[in-house]
Amino acid sequence: MYWLINYILDIAGTETQTHLLLRADNLQMAELAACRMGRTWWKDVMSGEDEGCYWTFLAATVWFSGITLLDEREVDVLTGLKFLDMWRVSGDLNSLSIRDGSGYPWEDAYR
């Protein structure tokens, strides 16, 4: 299953939206991965968390703002445009792995 994940970032007072594609077996795995991605947006500098969907970092905040299950046609269009990053979720609820198409882990990715 493919999911469109939405985040709102506020960096030094400038708010932007960021979207990515996530491939996960079910909604529970997709939501868990999206929250873990938000929590680790900038490695080792998180200063606060609120209800698992809002994270504070030095001079920035990240909000997990939405998740949408995509149908086959929507996936084809969005992957064909090649402007959204695609991440794959594997493992189980206790041990998630989030990697890009080249196998690079989310936690080490440049954002």
HUJOHU-V194668 format. One record per backbone hydrogen bond with DSSP energy under -1.0 kcal/mol. NH is the residue of the N-H (numbers start at 1). CO is the residue of the C=O. E is the energy in kcal/mol with one decimal. If there is no record, write none. Layout:
NH;CO;E, NH;CO;E
//
This chain:
3;22;-2.7, 4;68;-2.8, 5;20;-2.9, 6;66;-2.7, 7;18;-2.7, 8;63;-2.1, 9;16;-3.0, 10;61;-2.3, 11;14;-2.5, 12;59;-2.6, 14;11;-1.8, 16;9;-2.8, 18;7;-2.6, 20;5;-1.8, 21;85;-3.1, 22;3;-2.5, 23;87;-3.0, 24;1;-1.9, 30;26;-2.2, 31;27;-3.0, 32;28;-2.2, 33;29;-2.5, 34;30;-2.6, 35;31;-2.3, 36;32;-2.3, 37;33;-2.6, 38;34;-2.0, 39;35;-2.5, 40;36;-1.5, 41;38;-1.3, 45;42;-1.4, 47;56;-3.4, 48;56;-1.3, 50;54;-2.5, 53;50;-1.9, 55;62;-2.8, 56;48;-2.5, 57;60;-3.3, 60;57;-3.1, 61;10;-1.9, 62;55;-2.4, 63;8;-2.5, 64;53;-2.6, 65;6;-2.2, 66;6;-1.3, 68;4;-1.9, 70;2;-2.7, 75;71;-2.3, 76;72;-2.4, 77;73;-2.3, 78;74;-2.7, 79;75;-2.8, 80;76;-1.9, 81;77;-1.6, 87;21;-2.2, 88;99;-3.6, 89;23;-3.0, 90;97;-2.3, 95;92;-1.0, 97;90;-2.3, 99;88;-2.3, 100;104;-2.2, 103;100;-2.0, 106;98;-2.8, 108;105;-1.1, 109;106;-1.8
//
